């Protein structure tokens, strides 16, 4: 069930990274917004890694529970 959350999070992180790269190289965007967008993209990437690790841990725990009950 949590695989869908992981897929959506990765998709949003990819979109945010694309927006961050665009704003970083766009001269019309103020410097403060460039920094905030870049920081948010990095923060979101770290969150996605955390969600992926949690998803793996949850899957391992489910397998352990199934193994113990059978």
CORKA-V405234 format. One line per field, one symbol per residue. phi: phi as a letter, one per 20 degrees, with the letter a starting at -180 (. if undefined). Layout:
# CORKA-V405234
phi=???
This chain:
# CORKA-V405234
phi=.fffffffffffffffffffffffdeffefffffffffffffffffffffffffffffffffffffffed
